[in-house]
Amino acid sequence: MLLPAVWRCCFLLLTLLNLHSATSASSFTNSAVSTPIDTVVLIVVDDLGFGDLGYTGSGIATPTIDGLAQEGTVLDQYHVYRACSPTRAALLTSRYVTRYGFQSGVLKPEKPYGLSLNETLLPQRLAALTATRGLTNDASDEYHDQPEQPEQHWQSHAIGKWHVGYCKYAYTPTFRGFQSFFGYYNGGEDYYTHVAYDGGIDLHEENQPNCGANCSRTAWEMVGQYSTHIFTRRAQDIINAVKQDDKLFVYLAYQGVHCPAQGKLPSEFAK
């Protein structure tokens, strides 16, 4: 895997949807996903500490995460950065951020820099992978030709929080290997109005690679809708629409449980 040994104060979930299987312990279950392809969903839960989980002994109820932990493998020997932007950069590049000067802390809205454009991100590496051409080996290490398999291309999509560069479109997700992006550039915003710290609405709909000034649009129709719900629905739509011969990578970076602490929560969270 291309993941680094440096993680931040957030919780990461790696979900693999293999042949005709779906996540059974998350809200994706409701979408009745049946995907005869290789699918990877990398979920980032923002500012959720390891000690804040039900299965680690916390008094906080986290049944969905607990279910994923019970059914999967828990990796609990990793270290994290103290802030958001450098951790996301390390995750996406698989390199320590000191190697490319991104270790100074949270990227502020007014700062004219981002994750170095000289760095190759995870979706760009996936896109460069050569499709399997049907060569296998047996116990004697002799290779045998097998019937040629259809090429499978990686489709990568980013959803949710970005926060590694937005001073120019070149730093945004669809210029860094993702085929689409639905989410916000900044470090935080209102869960319902999607107004960021600088006072403007920061919720972008970008549905093609290199989606710049004449392509990116503000998703005004989502104002008033809770971010966890709209990001989950987008992930479900992408998973359900993927083509038979494609491999899928979804980078699902949720806003929760990052501030602001808002008292008005969807009713199901109070149960």
BALOBA-1460 file (C-alpha; in Angstrom, 3 decimals):
// residues 271
<rec num="1" residu="m" x="0.000" y="0.000" z="0.000"/>
<rec num="2" residu="l" x="1.068" y="3.564" z="-0.559"/>
<rec num="3" residu="l" x="0.078" y="4.745" z="2.909"/>
<rec num="4" residu="p" x="2.590" y="6.472" z="5.214"/>
<rec num="5" residu="a" x="3.509" y="5.579" z="8.765"/>
<rec num="6" residu="v" x="2.534" y="9.075" z="9.874"/>
<rec num="7" residu="w" x="-1.104" y="9.752" z="10.675"/>
<rec num="8" residu="r" x="-2.897" y="12.663" z="12.322"/>
<rec num="9" residu="c" x="-5.357" y="13.130" z="15.144"/>
<rec num="10" residu="c" x="-8.173" y="11.754" z="13.067"/>
<rec num="11" residu="f" x="-9.515" y="8.285" z="12.470"/>
<rec num="12" residu="l" x="-8.975" y="6.469" z="9.202"/>
<rec num="13" residu="l" x="-11.091" y="3.629" z="7.866"/>
<rec num="14" residu="l" x="-10.070" y="1.597" z="4.844"/>
<rec num="15" residu="t" x="-12.959" y="-0.345" z="3.363"/>
<rec num="16" residu="l" x="-12.431" y="-2.880" z="0.598"/>
<rec num="17" residu="l" x="-15.439" y="-3.844" z="-1.488"/>
<rec num="18" residu="n" x="-14.410" y="-7.008" z="-3.285"/>
<rec num="19" residu="l" x="-16.302" y="-9.184" z="-5.757"/>
<rec num="20" residu="h" x="-20.039" y="-8.735" z="-5.221"/>
<rec num="21" residu="s" x="-19.560" y="-7.567" z="-1.635"/>
<rec num="22" residu="a" x="-20.499" y="-4.439" z="0.267"/>
<rec num="23" residu="t" x="-19.770" y="-2.745" z="3.573"/>
<rec num="24" residu="s" x="-22.160" y="-4.298" z="6.043"/>
<rec num="25" residu="a" x="-21.472" y="-2.084" z="9.045"/>
<rec num="26" residu="s" x="-21.979" y="1.338" z="7.572"/>
<rec num="27" residu="s" x="-24.604" y="3.458" z="5.924"/>
<rec num="28" residu="f" x="-23.404" y="2.104" z="2.574"/>
<rec num="29" residu="t" x="-25.391" y="-1.035" z="3.379"/>
<rec num="30" residu="n" x="-28.598" y="0.807" z="2.579"/>
<rec num="31" residu="s" x="-27.487" y="1.398" z="-0.993"/>
<rec num="32" residu="a" x="-27.448" y="-2.344" z="-1.781"/>
<rec num="33" residu="v" x="-24.061" y="-2.039" z="-3.448"/>
<rec num="34" residu="s" x="-23.117" y="-4.952" z="-5.674"/>
<rec num="35" residu="t" x="-19.806" y="-4.226" z="-7.392"/>
<rec num="36" residu="p" x="-18.042" y="-6.956" z="-9.403"/>
<rec num="37" residu="i" x="-14.850" y="-4.890" z="-9.316"/>
<rec num="38" residu="d" x="-12.075" y="-3.929" z="-6.946"/>
<rec num="39" residu="t" x="-13.231" y="-0.969" z="-4.894"/>
<rec num="40" residu="v" x="-11.352" y="0.901" z="-2.176"/>
<rec num="41" residu="v" x="-13.090" y="3.442" z="0.059"/>
<rec num="42" residu="l" x="-10.713" y="5.415" z="2.295"/>
<rec num="43" residu="i" x="-12.754" y="7.172" z="4.992"/>
<rec num="44" residu="v" x="-11.264" y="9.983" z="7.070"/>
<rec num="45" residu="v" x="-13.100" y="11.012" z="10.251"/>
<rec num="46" residu="d" x="-11.846" y="14.467" z="11.176"/>
<rec num="47" residu="d" x="-10.514" y="15.117" z="14.708"/>
<rec num="48" residu="l" x="-11.870" y="11.886" z="16.165"/>
<rec num="49" residu="g" x="-9.378" y="10.577" z="18.712"/>
<rec num="50" residu="f" x="-8.555" y="6.891" z="19.096"/>
<rec num="51" residu="g" x="-9.800" y="7.094" z="22.683"/>
<rec num="52" residu="d" x="-13.170" y="8.422" z="21.556"/>
<rec num="53" residu="l" x="-14.327" y="5.089" z="20.131"/>
<rec num="54" residu="g" x="-16.685" y="2.574" z="21.667"/>
<rec num="55" residu="y" x="-14.457" y="-0.421" z="20.982"/>
<rec num="56" residu="t" x="-11.473" y="1.250" z="22.720"/>
<rec num="57" residu="g" x="-13.454" y="1.683" z="25.939"/>
<rec num="58" residu="s" x="-14.925" y="5.154" z="25.478"/>
<rec num="59" residu="g" x="-18.370" y="5.977" z="26.788"/>
<rec num="60" residu="i" x="-19.167" y="7.504" z="23.394"/>
<rec num="61" residu="a" x="-21.356" y="5.299" z="21.218"/>
<rec num="62" residu="t" x="-19.718" y="4.626" z="17.830"/>
<rec num="63" residu="p" x="-21.596" y="1.529" z="16.603"/>
<rec num="64" residu="t" x="-20.739" y="1.879" z="12.907"/>
<rec num="65" residu="i" x="-16.998" y="2.182" z="13.519"/>
<rec num="66" residu="d" x="-17.151" y="-0.565" z="16.151"/>
<rec num="67" residu="g" x="-18.759" y="-2.864" z="13.589"/>
<rec num="68" residu="l" x="-16.107" y="-2.140" z="10.996"/>
<rec num="69" residu="a" x="-13.382" y="-2.803" z="13.576"/>
<rec num="70" residu="q" x="-14.984" y="-6.090" z="14.594"/>
<rec num="71" residu="e" x="-15.282" y="-7.315" z="11.012"/>
<rec num="72" residu="g" x="-11.915" y="-6.021" z="9.801"/>
<rec num="73" residu="t" x="-8.360" y="-5.395" z="10.975"/>
<rec num="74" residu="v" x="-7.481" y="-2.660" z="13.466"/>
<rec num="75" residu="l" x="-4.159" y="-0.863" z="12.914"/>
<rec num="76" residu="d" x="-3.294" y="0.836" z="16.210"/>
<rec num="77" residu="q" x="0.467" y="1.365" z="16.099"/>
<rec num="78" residu="y" x="0.683" y="4.518" z="14.014"/>
<rec num="79" residu="h" x="1.739" y="8.046" z="14.907"/>
<rec num="80" residu="v" x="0.021" y="11.238" z="13.850"/>
<rec num="81" residu="y" x="0.757" y="14.860" z="13.071"/>
<rec num="82" residu="r" x="-0.711" y="17.463" z="15.368"/>
<rec num="83" residu="a" x="-2.614" y="19.265" z="12.617"/>
<rec num="84" residu="c" x="-4.825" y="18.626" z="9.649"/>
<rec num="85" residu="s" x="-3.047" y="19.740" z="6.484"/>
<rec num="86" residu="p" x="0.299" y="17.979" z="6.999"/>
<rec num="87" residu="t" x="-1.417" y="14.701" z="7.873"/>
<rec num="88" residu="r" x="-3.586" y="14.738" z="4.779"/>
<rec num="89" residu="a" x="-0.525" y="15.560" z="2.695"/>
<rec num="90" residu="a" x="1.383" y="12.612" z="4.176"/>
<rec num="91" residu="l" x="-1.567" y="10.310" z="3.586"/>
<rec num="92" residu="l" x="-1.964" y="11.338" z="-0.056"/>
<rec num="93" residu="t" x="1.759" y="11.329" z="-0.919"/>
<rec num="94" residu="s" x="3.050" y="8.492" z="1.346"/>
<rec num="95" residu="r" x="5.959" y="10.789" z="2.238"/>
<rec num="96" residu="y" x="6.979" y="12.716" z="5.338"/>
<rec num="97" residu="v" x="5.915" y="16.327" z="4.902"/>
<rec num="98" residu="t" x="9.351" y="17.685" z="5.843"/>
<rec num="99" residu="r" x="10.558" y="16.369" z="2.489"/>
<rec num="100" residu="y" x="8.453" y="18.929" z="0.642"/>
<rec num="101" residu="g" x="8.033" y="21.746" z="3.187"/>
<rec num="102" residu="f" x="4.447" y="21.208" z="4.309"/>
<rec num="103" residu="q" x="5.076" y="20.701" z="8.026"/>
<rec num="104" residu="s" x="4.239" y="24.168" z="9.366"/>
<rec num="105" residu="g" x="0.677" y="23.383" z="10.485"/>
<rec num="106" residu="v" x="-2.863" y="24.105" z="9.346"/>
<rec num="107" residu="l" x="-3.178" y="25.712" z="5.926"/>
<rec num="108" residu="k" x="-4.913" y="29.071" z="6.446"/>
<rec num="109" residu="p" x="-7.419" y="30.372" z="3.884"/>
<rec num="110" residu="e" x="-5.281" y="33.360" z="2.932"/>
<rec num="111" residu="k" x="-2.005" y="31.479" z="2.448"/>
<rec num="112" residu="p" x="-0.703" y="31.462" z="-1.170"/>
<rec num="113" residu="y" x="0.708" y="27.934" z="-1.179"/>
<rec num="114" residu="g" x="-0.331" y="24.293" z="-0.979"/>
<rec num="115" residu="l" x="0.919" y="20.741" z="-1.197"/>
<rec num="116" residu="s" x="3.809" y="20.909" z="-3.664"/>
<rec num="117" residu="l" x="2.796" y="20.323" z="-7.268"/>
<rec num="118" residu="n" x="5.982" y="18.295" z="-7.654"/>
<rec num="119" residu="e" x="4.516" y="15.592" z="-5.410"/>
<rec num="120" residu="t" x="2.648" y="12.609" z="-6.855"/>
<rec num="121" residu="l" x="-0.592" y="11.838" z="-5.043"/>
<rec num="122" residu="l" x="-2.216" y="8.460" z="-4.438"/>
<rec num="123" residu="p" x="-4.828" y="8.734" z="-7.236"/>
<rec num="124" residu="q" x="-2.084" y="9.663" z="-9.697"/>
<rec num="125" residu="r" x="-0.144" y="6.548" z="-8.707"/>
<rec num="126" residu="l" x="-3.223" y="4.399" z="-9.108"/>
<rec num="127" residu="a" x="-3.837" y="5.830" z="-12.576"/>
<rec num="128" residu="a" x="-0.290" y="4.909" z="-13.556"/>
<rec num="129" residu="l" x="-0.620" y="1.264" z="-12.561"/>
<rec num="130" residu="t" x="-0.315" y="-1.143" z="-15.476"/>
<rec num="131" residu="a" x="-3.317" y="-3.391" z="-15.979"/>
<rec num="132" residu="t" x="-2.722" y="-7.081" z="-15.340"/>
<rec num="133" residu="r" x="-1.977" y="-8.808" z="-18.625"/>
<rec num="134" residu="g" x="-2.681" y="-12.402" z="-17.558"/>
<rec num="135" residu="l" x="0.737" y="-13.725" z="-16.456"/>
<rec num="136" residu="t" x="0.745" y="-16.099" z="-13.473"/>
<rec num="137" residu="n" x="3.336" y="-18.342" z="-11.858"/>
<rec num="138" residu="d" x="3.136" y="-21.756" z="-10.244"/>
<rec num="139" residu="a" x="5.184" y="-23.378" z="-7.473"/>
<rec num="140" residu="s" x="8.160" y="-23.892" z="-9.809"/>
<rec num="141" residu="d" x="8.233" y="-20.140" z="-10.581"/>
<rec num="142" residu="e" x="7.668" y="-20.831" z="-14.255"/>
<rec num="143" residu="y" x="5.421" y="-18.284" z="-15.901"/>
<rec num="144" residu="h" x="2.584" y="-19.322" z="-18.154"/>
<rec num="145" residu="d" x="0.518" y="-17.247" z="-20.518"/>
<rec num="146" residu="q" x="-3.116" y="-16.931" z="-19.542"/>
<rec num="147" residu="p" x="-6.015" y="-15.538" z="-21.574"/>
<rec num="148" residu="e" x="-5.700" y="-11.787" z="-21.770"/>
<rec num="149" residu="q" x="-7.938" y="-9.961" z="-19.290"/>
<rec num="150" residu="p" x="-9.757" y="-6.697" z="-20.022"/>
<rec num="151" residu="e" x="-7.884" y="-3.637" z="-18.883"/>
<rec num="152" residu="q" x="-9.184" y="-2.180" z="-15.640"/>
<rec num="153" residu="h" x="-8.649" y="1.528" z="-15.147"/>
<rec num="154" residu="w" x="-8.612" y="3.177" z="-11.746"/>
<rec num="155" residu="q" x="-11.276" y="5.834" z="-11.274"/>
<rec num="156" residu="s" x="-10.548" y="8.093" z="-8.294"/>
<rec num="157" residu="h" x="-13.012" y="10.479" z="-6.663"/>
<rec num="158" residu="a" x="-12.588" y="12.850" z="-3.717"/>
<rec num="159" residu="i" x="-15.465" y="13.760" z="-1.408"/>
<rec num="160" residu="g" x="-15.510" y="16.058" z="1.616"/>
<rec num="161" residu="k" x="-12.636" y="18.017" z="3.090"/>
<rec num="162" residu="w" x="-9.533" y="18.841" z="1.004"/>
<rec num="163" residu="h" x="-7.366" y="21.357" z="2.922"/>
<rec num="164" residu="v" x="-4.036" y="20.788" z="1.168"/>
<rec num="165" residu="g" x="-4.132" y="23.682" z="-1.292"/>
<rec num="166" residu="y" x="-6.566" y="25.955" z="-3.128"/>
<rec num="167" residu="c" x="-4.767" y="29.223" z="-3.865"/>
<rec num="168" residu="k" x="-4.772" y="28.150" z="-7.522"/>
<rec num="169" residu="y" x="-6.904" y="25.548" z="-9.285"/>
<rec num="170" residu="a" x="-3.738" y="23.537" z="-9.940"/>
<rec num="171" residu="y" x="-3.721" y="22.624" z="-6.227"/>
<rec num="172" residu="t" x="-7.309" y="21.351" z="-6.153"/>
<rec num="173" residu="p" x="-8.384" y="17.685" z="-6.353"/>
<rec num="174" residu="t" x="-9.305" y="17.321" z="-10.028"/>
<rec num="175" residu="f" x="-5.860" y="18.632" z="-11.001"/>
<rec num="176" residu="r" x="-4.200" y="16.110" z="-8.645"/>
<rec num="177" residu="g" x="-5.484" y="12.839" z="-10.083"/>
<rec num="178" residu="f" x="-9.144" y="12.749" z="-9.034"/>
<rec num="179" residu="q" x="-11.814" y="12.472" z="-11.714"/>
<rec num="180" residu="s" x="-14.282" y="14.426" z="-9.588"/>
<rec num="181" residu="f" x="-14.568" y="16.367" z="-6.342"/>
<rec num="182" residu="f" x="-17.549" y="17.238" z="-4.189"/>
<rec num="183" residu="g" x="-16.650" y="19.034" z="-1.000"/>
<rec num="184" residu="y" x="-14.891" y="22.016" z="0.514"/>
<rec num="185" residu="y" x="-11.378" y="23.375" z="0.166"/>
<rec num="186" residu="n" x="-10.903" y="24.957" z="3.607"/>
<rec num="187" residu="g" x="-10.274" y="23.500" z="7.037"/>
<rec num="188" residu="g" x="-13.774" y="23.914" z="8.421"/>
<rec num="189" residu="e" x="-17.224" y="25.352" z="7.886"/>
<rec num="190" residu="d" x="-20.833" y="25.241" z="9.050"/>
<rec num="191" residu="y" x="-22.326" y="21.751" z="8.711"/>
<rec num="192" residu="y" x="-25.571" y="23.094" z="7.210"/>
<rec num="193" residu="t" x="-24.911" y="26.444" z="5.518"/>
<rec num="194" residu="h" x="-21.413" y="25.383" z="4.353"/>
<rec num="195" residu="v" x="-20.111" y="28.873" z="5.108"/>
<rec num="196" residu="a" x="-16.365" y="28.700" z="5.782"/>
<rec num="197" residu="y" x="-14.276" y="30.633" z="8.276"/>
<rec num="198" residu="d" x="-13.630" y="33.406" z="5.772"/>
<rec num="199" residu="g" x="-17.363" y="34.067" z="5.365"/>
<rec num="200" residu="g" x="-18.056" y="32.542" z="1.949"/>
<rec num="201" residu="i" x="-19.823" y="29.331" z="0.945"/>
<rec num="202" residu="d" x="-17.200" y="26.662" z="0.379"/>
<rec num="203" residu="l" x="-18.914" y="23.697" z="-1.253"/>
<rec num="204" residu="h" x="-17.730" y="22.772" z="-4.730"/>
<rec num="205" residu="e" x="-19.119" y="20.514" z="-7.437"/>
<rec num="206" residu="e" x="-16.400" y="19.460" z="-9.891"/>
<rec num="207" residu="n" x="-17.358" y="16.608" z="-12.185"/>
<rec num="208" residu="q" x="-14.405" y="16.178" z="-14.523"/>
<rec num="209" residu="p" x="-10.599" y="16.172" z="-14.431"/>
<rec num="210" residu="n" x="-8.905" y="19.580" z="-14.470"/>
<rec num="211" residu="c" x="-12.158" y="21.264" z="-13.488"/>
<rec num="212" residu="g" x="-11.105" y="24.896" z="-13.182"/>
<rec num="213" residu="a" x="-12.614" y="28.353" z="-13.488"/>
<rec num="214" residu="n" x="-15.096" y="27.511" z="-16.240"/>
<rec num="215" residu="c" x="-16.095" y="24.187" z="-14.706"/>
<rec num="216" residu="s" x="-16.111" y="24.322" z="-10.909"/>
<rec num="217" residu="r" x="-19.366" y="25.582" z="-9.406"/>
<rec num="218" residu="t" x="-20.740" y="26.317" z="-5.956"/>
<rec num="219" residu="a" x="-23.336" y="23.733" z="-4.887"/>
<rec num="220" residu="w" x="-25.959" y="26.241" z="-3.761"/>
<rec num="221" residu="e" x="-28.693" y="23.618" z="-3.806"/>
<rec num="222" residu="m" x="-27.014" y="21.857" z="-0.868"/>
<rec num="223" residu="v" x="-27.333" y="24.815" z="1.506"/>
<rec num="224" residu="g" x="-29.299" y="23.651" z="4.550"/>
<rec num="225" residu="q" x="-28.366" y="19.977" z="4.132"/>
<rec num="226" residu="y" x="-26.155" y="18.244" z="6.686"/>
<rec num="227" residu="s" x="-22.669" y="17.572" z="5.345"/>
<rec num="228" residu="t" x="-22.376" y="13.965" z="6.561"/>
<rec num="229" residu="h" x="-25.533" y="13.082" z="4.660"/>
<rec num="230" residu="i" x="-24.646" y="14.774" z="1.377"/>
<rec num="231" residu="f" x="-21.122" y="13.341" z="1.355"/>
<rec num="232" residu="t" x="-22.424" y="9.839" z="2.069"/>
<rec num="233" residu="r" x="-25.015" y="10.076" z="-0.701"/>
<rec num="234" residu="r" x="-22.361" y="11.178" z="-3.179"/>
<rec num="235" residu="a" x="-20.151" y="8.225" z="-2.262"/>
<rec num="236" residu="q" x="-23.069" y="5.837" z="-2.715"/>
<rec num="237" residu="d" x="-23.881" y="7.332" z="-6.121"/>
<rec num="238" residu="i" x="-20.292" y="6.971" z="-7.301"/>
<rec num="239" residu="i" x="-19.989" y="3.369" z="-6.120"/>
<rec num="240" residu="n" x="-23.262" y="2.387" z="-7.765"/>
<rec num="241" residu="a" x="-22.381" y="4.059" z="-11.074"/>
<rec num="242" residu="v" x="-18.876" y="2.662" z="-11.582"/>
<rec num="243" residu="k" x="-18.318" y="0.741" z="-14.807"/>
<rec num="244" residu="q" x="-17.807" y="-3.015" z="-14.859"/>
<rec num="245" residu="d" x="-14.211" y="-2.880" z="-16.102"/>
<rec num="246" residu="d" x="-12.989" y="-0.101" z="-13.820"/>
<rec num="247" residu="k" x="-11.357" y="-0.166" z="-10.402"/>
<rec num="248" residu="l" x="-12.612" y="2.443" z="-7.977"/>
<rec num="249" residu="f" x="-10.891" y="4.538" z="-5.313"/>
<rec num="250" residu="v" x="-13.056" y="6.852" z="-3.203"/>
<rec num="251" residu="y" x="-11.358" y="9.278" z="-0.827"/>
<rec num="252" residu="l" x="-14.200" y="10.100" z="1.572"/>
<rec num="253" residu="a" x="-13.014" y="12.784" z="4.000"/>
<rec num="254" residu="y" x="-15.916" y="13.578" z="6.321"/>
<rec num="255" residu="q" x="-16.329" y="16.916" z="8.077"/>
<rec num="256" residu="g" x="-17.323" y="15.280" z="11.361"/>
<rec num="257" residu="v" x="-16.376" y="15.471" z="14.138"/>
<rec num="258" residu="h" x="-14.460" y="18.698" z="13.499"/>
<rec num="259" residu="c" x="-15.723" y="21.972" z="14.969"/>
<rec num="260" residu="p" x="-18.020" y="23.890" z="14.958"/>
<rec num="261" residu="a" x="-19.957" y="22.112" z="17.702"/>
<rec num="262" residu="q" x="-23.528" y="22.582" z="16.517"/>
<rec num="263" residu="g" x="-26.464" y="21.713" z="18.725"/>
<rec num="264" residu="k" x="-28.850" y="20.973" z="15.864"/>
<rec num="265" residu="l" x="-28.070" y="17.416" z="14.767"/>
<rec num="266" residu="p" x="-30.069" y="15.005" z="12.620"/>
<rec num="267" residu="s" x="-32.515" y="13.048" z="14.757"/>
<rec num="268" residu="e" x="-30.869" y="9.664" z="14.166"/>
<rec num="269" residu="f" x="-27.700" y="10.840" z="15.926"/>
<rec num="270" residu="a" x="-29.601" y="11.409" z="19.150"/>
<rec num="271" residu="k" x="-30.794" y="7.807" z="19.393"/>
